[in-house]
Amino acid sequence: MKCNLVSKQCEPCKSGDEGCNTQAFCEASCNIPHAKCNTTTKQCETCDPVKDKNCTQSQGECGGACANSPDFMMCDVQKGECVPCQQGERGCTPFSGHSGKDQCSKDCKKQPADEFVKCNWNTHTCEKTNETDPARTSKSFCESQCKAPVYAKCDMKNNVCQPCDPVKDPDCMQTKEWCDAAQAAGKCKAPAPSSLAGVWRGNEISKSYTRGEFDIAFSADASQVTIGFFDTKQEKKWHASVAVSDKVTGVESGVTALDFTFDTVPAGDMLGVTSGKKVTGLFQVKDDWTGLFRVLYLAIPTADGQLLSFDTGMTEGSEFVLVGCKQAANQEAGCDFSKASPAASSLLSMFI
């Protein structure tokens, strides 16, 4: 199915068509708010993908990336100095950190009217232009910036930006400047297991999911987890000790492997785990676009299985999408999931 951006309805499409995805994905994302990053203010601004071709992100996708976007500058040849600009403007170039902006100022010079140049981004060469061209700049600035873009992605294990090829690597989506800015903001490393602390609520999404709601509570140091399942009134409970797995290689980028050793498994268990046996699952935590919640992606394999990606978790285990407060107990901000902590009670009693 593919989202009709005008009607906000999902419509049939052919596999391989741009924007064509599963019906579940389309229904979940078709009518969500969109936003694009104002790289000058580092704030996301509401936009309409029908009217703006640069409006390609949801508010959630925009939020985290925009706050950590590189600084975009352009050379004002009349003043002989670099000035902030919005990504997409002619001559607007990303810079990472103070050294990049210092280099911009160094290369930006006042230019005689008959010596204006601009970058030909197809050939990456500087060509002469006139003083009325909005893309005009100084020769030194053009020569320093008129280069083919270098792409990079986060190496989450080593907290560095790793060069990549966007043609060959589907995870290679940002320029090196964007990656460097994310790394400087601490977004280029996997979250500590302690980020799991607190209560999470959500649903199972794996292929053979069971109808109902899951409440999952991690201890303050994330060394213990209690899982509660509700359908109507009946609760099932699991308990396991948790530890980061340092022996697993080949795990999906940005994802952390966790060892679960279950000591409590209820009758009628549908996770496929065994008391006393260790299984290695996966987790990833992301901020939502509101700044109030966090989203936890969690996968637990069946039996003695081991997962390396969330794709395999959909068929070889139990996979969850769960929401929790950005702070473990953020009642002042209107977010308190404490009542969802798994307990020996019925679903109805939680609301009394």
C-alpha positions, 0 to 999 in steps of 0.5 A, spaced: 500 500 500 502 507 498 499 513 502 496 518 498 498 525 501 492 529 499 487 524 501 491 521 507 488 514 505 492 508 503 491 506 496 494 499 492 501 499 489 506 495 486 512 492 489 518 496 487 514 503 486 516 509 490 513 509 497 510 502 496 510 498 503 506 494 507 498 495 509 500 496 516 506 500 515 502 505 511 496 505 515 500 507 521 504 512 518 500 515 512 496 521 516 502 523 521 504 530 522 510 532 517 516 537 519 522 539 516 528 542 519 530 549 519 538 548 520 538 555 522 534 555 528 535 547 529 528 547 530 523 542 526 517 546 522 511 543 520 510 542 513 506 539 507 509 534 503 504 535 497 506 542 497 513 542 499 518 537 496 523 537 501 518 535 506 520 528 507 520 526 514 515 525 520 515 530 526 519 524 530 524 523 524 525 530 524 526 532 531 532 528 533 536 529 527 534 537 526 537 538 533 544 535 532 544 538 525 551 541 522 551 549 521 549 551 514 553 557 512 554 561 506 559 566 503 556 573 503 561 576 498 559 583 499 560 583 506 566 578 506 564 574 511 560 567 512 553 568 514 547 563 517 543 560 511 537 554 511 539 548 507 537 548 500 539 555 499 544 556 493 551 556 496 549 554 503 554 549 505 554 545 512 560 545 517 561 541 523 564 545 529 568 551 530 573 549 526 569 548 520 566 555 521 573 558 522 575 555 515 569 558 512 570 565 514 577 564 512 575 562 505 570 568 504 573 574 501 570 580 498 570 579 491 571 584 485 565 584 481 568 581 475 571 575 479 564 572 481 564 564 481 559 559 483 560 551 484 557 547 478 555 541 482 555 536 477 562 537 475 564 540 482 568 545 478 568 553 480 565 557 474 565 564 472 558 568 474 555 575 474 554 579 480 546 578 480 547 570 481 544 568 488 549 563 488 555 567 487 561 567 491 568 568 492 573 564 488 577 561 495 570 559 498 568 556 492 574 552 491 574 550 498 567 547 498 566 545 491 567 538 492 563 531 491 560 530 498 563 525 503 557 520 506 558 517 513 554 513 518 555 512 525 559 506 528 555 505 534 560 500 537 566 505 537 562 512 537 566 514 530 563 516 523 565 511 518 565 513 511 560 509 507 557 509 500 550 511 499 549 507 493 551 500 496 549 501 503 542 503 505 544 505 512 548 510 508 543 516 508 547 522 511 553 527 509 559 526 513 558 533 516 551 531 519 554 525 522 560 529 525 554 533 528 551 527 531 557 524 534 559 531 537 552 531 540 553 524 543 548 520 538 553 516 535 553 511 540 549 505 543 545 507 549 547 505 555 543 499 558 541 503 564 536 507 559 532 501 559 530 503 566 523 504 568 516 502 565 514 501 558 507 499 555 506 497 548 504 491 543 507 485 540 508 486 532 512 479 530 508 475 525 504 470 530 503 476 535 498 474 541 492 479 541 493 483 548 498 489 551 505 488 554 507 492 560 515 491 561 519 494 567 526 494 568 530 495 574 534 502 575 540 498 573 536 494 568 539 488 571 532 485 572 526 485 567 518 483 569 514 482 563 506 483 564 501 481 559 494 483 559 488 480 554 481 482 558 482 480 565 488 475 565 495 477 567 501 473 565 508 474 568 515 473 566 521 475 570 528 475 567 535 477 569 538 482 564 546 483 562 549 486 555 552 481 551 559 482 549 560 475 545 555 477 539 558 479 533 554 481 527 548 485 530 544 490 526 547 497 526 545 501 532 542 495 536 544 492 542 544 485 544 542 483 551 542 476 555 535 474 558 535 469 563 528 467 565 527 464 572 519 465 572 515 463 566 507 462 566 503 457 564 501 458 557 507 461 555 507 464 548 514 467 548 517 460 547 522 461 553 524 456 558 526 457 565 533 457 567 535 458 560 539 464 557 537 467 550 540 473 547 535 478 544 536 486 542 534 493 544 534 500 541 531 506 544 529 512 540 526 519 542 519 520 540 518 527 536 514 530 542 520 530 547 516 527 552 516 519 550 521 514 548 520 508 544 523 502 545 524 496 540 525 490 543 526 483 540 526 476 545 528 470 541 524 463 542 528 457 546 536 458 545 535 462 539 540 468 537 537 474 533 542 479 529 537 484 527 530 486 528 528 483 521 529 476 524 526 477 530 519 478 526 519 471 525 524 467 530 522 470 536 517 476 540 518 483 537 515 489 541 514 496 540 513 500 547 513 507 549 515 510 556 517 516 559 523 520 557 525 520 564 523 514 568 518 518 573 517 524 569 510 526 573 511 534 572 511 533 565 505 529 565 508 523 563 507 517 569 507 510 567 508 507 574 501 504 574 503 500 568 508 496 572 507 489 571 503 486 578 498 481 580 492 484 578 487 484 573 487 489 567 480 493 570 484 494 577 489 498 574 484 503 572 480 503 579 
